[in-house]
Amino acid sequence: MGTVPIYLKIEEYKDLVAIMNAIKDSIAKAETLIDDVNQLRDEEDKELSGCIDLLTEVKDKIASIDAVILNPEGM
């Protein structure tokens, strides 16, 4: 199936070009926003990982203290 020429009035063509440019701009903005969200998510994941590590460290220390308190002869 071959292409068929489309005839538009100059004003309609200008409107179409303006609309297409607006769509392209919107897509670019959406891509930027998605990149920003992904960057924030990565930062949050790093923060959460740090919190988990700290919580694990505290938990291990509590377990050590618990062992000393509950079993003082083992020292």
C-alpha positions as YAML, in Angstrom:
chain: A
units: angstrom
residues:
- id: 1
  name: MET
  ca: [0.00, 0.00, 0.00]
- id: 2
  name: GLY
  ca: [1.61, 3.24, -1.11]
- id: 3
  name: THR
  ca: [1.54, 6.56, 0.65]
- id: 4
  name: VAL
  ca: [-1.11, 9.03, -0.31]
- id: 5
  name: PRO
  ca: [-0.28, 12.72, -0.26]
- id: 6
  name: ILE
  ca: [-2.20, 14.73, 2.32]
- id: 7
  name: TYR
  ca: [-3.11, 18.25, 1.44]
- id: 8
  name: LEU
  ca: [-3.44, 20.74, 4.28]
- id: 9
  name: LYS
  ca: [-4.00, 24.43, 4.37]
- id: 10
  name: ILE
  ca: [-0.93, 26.34, 5.51]
- id: 11
  name: GLU
  ca: [-2.70, 27.41, 8.69]
- id: 12
  name: GLU
  ca: [-3.69, 23.82, 9.47]
- id: 13
  name: TYR
  ca: [-0.12, 22.72, 8.82]
- id: 14
  name: LYS
  ca: [1.21, 25.36, 11.22]
- id: 15
  name: ASP
  ca: [-1.31, 24.26, 13.84]
- id: 16
  name: LEU
  ca: [-0.32, 20.63, 13.34]
- id: 17
  name: VAL
  ca: [3.37, 21.46, 13.68]
- id: 18
  name: ALA
  ca: [2.66, 23.45, 16.87]
- id: 19
  name: ILE
  ca: [0.65, 20.57, 18.33]
- id: 20
  name: MET
  ca: [3.37, 18.05, 17.44]
- id: 21
  name: ASN
  ca: [6.00, 20.27, 19.07]
- id: 22
  name: ALA
  ca: [3.85, 20.61, 22.19]
- id: 23
  name: ILE
  ca: [3.49, 16.81, 22.33]
- id: 24
  name: LYS
  ca: [7.25, 16.35, 21.94]
- id: 25
  name: ASP
  ca: [7.85, 18.89, 24.75]
- id: 26
  name: SER
  ca: [5.39, 17.07, 27.00]
- id: 27
  name: ILE
  ca: [7.10, 13.76, 26.32]
- id: 28
  name: ALA
  ca: [10.50, 15.27, 27.13]
- id: 29
  name: LYS
  ca: [9.14, 16.70, 30.40]
- id: 30
  name: ALA
  ca: [7.60, 13.34, 31.30]
- id: 31
  name: GLU
  ca: [10.93, 11.59, 30.65]
- id: 32
  name: THR
  ca: [12.71, 14.13, 32.86]
- id: 33
  name: LEU
  ca: [10.17, 13.61, 35.64]
- id: 34
  name: ILE
  ca: [10.56, 9.83, 35.40]
- id: 35
  name: ASP
  ca: [14.34, 10.18, 35.59]
- id: 36
  name: ASP
  ca: [13.96, 12.41, 38.67]
- id: 37
  name: VAL
  ca: [11.63, 9.90, 40.33]
- id: 38
  name: ASN
  ca: [14.06, 7.07, 39.61]
- id: 39
  name: GLN
  ca: [16.92, 9.09, 41.10]
- id: 40
  name: LEU
  ca: [14.87, 9.81, 44.23]
- id: 41
  name: ARG
  ca: [13.94, 6.14, 44.49]
- id: 42
  name: ASP
  ca: [17.62, 5.17, 44.29]
- id: 43
  name: GLU
  ca: [18.47, 7.67, 47.04]
- id: 44
  name: GLU
  ca: [15.62, 6.36, 49.20]
- id: 45
  name: ASP
  ca: [16.82, 2.78, 48.66]
- id: 46
  name: LYS
  ca: [20.32, 3.78, 49.83]
- id: 47
  name: GLU
  ca: [18.86, 5.50, 52.91]
- id: 48
  name: LEU
  ca: [16.68, 2.50, 53.69]
- id: 49
  name: SER
  ca: [19.63, 0.16, 53.29]
- id: 50
  name: GLY
  ca: [21.61, 2.28, 55.75]
- id: 51
  name: CYS
  ca: [18.71, 2.16, 58.23]
- id: 52
  name: ILE
  ca: [18.47, -1.60, 57.89]
- id: 53
  name: ASP
  ca: [22.22, -1.96, 58.46]
- id: 54
  name: LEU
  ca: [22.03, 0.26, 61.55]
- id: 55
  name: LEU
  ca: [19.04, -1.65, 62.89]
- id: 56
  name: THR
  ca: [20.87, -4.95, 62.37]
- id: 57
  name: GLU
  ca: [23.91, -3.59, 64.22]
- id: 58
  name: VAL
  ca: [21.76, -2.43, 67.15]
- id: 59
  name: LYS
  ca: [19.95, -5.77, 67.19]
- id: 60
  name: ASP
  ca: [23.28, -7.66, 67.31]
- id: 61
  name: LYS
  ca: [24.54, -5.46, 70.16]
- id: 62
  name: ILE
  ca: [21.32, -6.00, 72.11]
- id: 63
  name: ALA
  ca: [21.68, -9.74, 71.58]
- id: 64
  name: SER
  ca: [25.26, -9.58, 72.92]
- id: 65
  name: ILE
  ca: [24.19, -7.58, 75.96]
- id: 66
  name: ASP
  ca: [21.29, -9.97, 76.48]
- id: 67
  name: ALA
  ca: [23.66, -12.94, 76.40]
- id: 68
  name: VAL
  ca: [25.94, -11.33, 79.01]
- id: 69
  name: ILE
  ca: [23.05, -10.42, 81.30]
- id: 70
  name: LEU
  ca: [21.32, -13.80, 81.02]
- id: 71
  name: ASN
  ca: [24.51, -15.86, 81.17]
- id: 72
  name: PRO
  ca: [27.12, -14.01, 83.24]
- id: 73
  name: GLU
  ca: [29.17, -17.17, 83.89]
- id: 74
  name: GLY
  ca: [29.94, -17.50, 80.18]
- id: 75
  name: MET
  ca: [32.07, -14.37, 80.25]
...
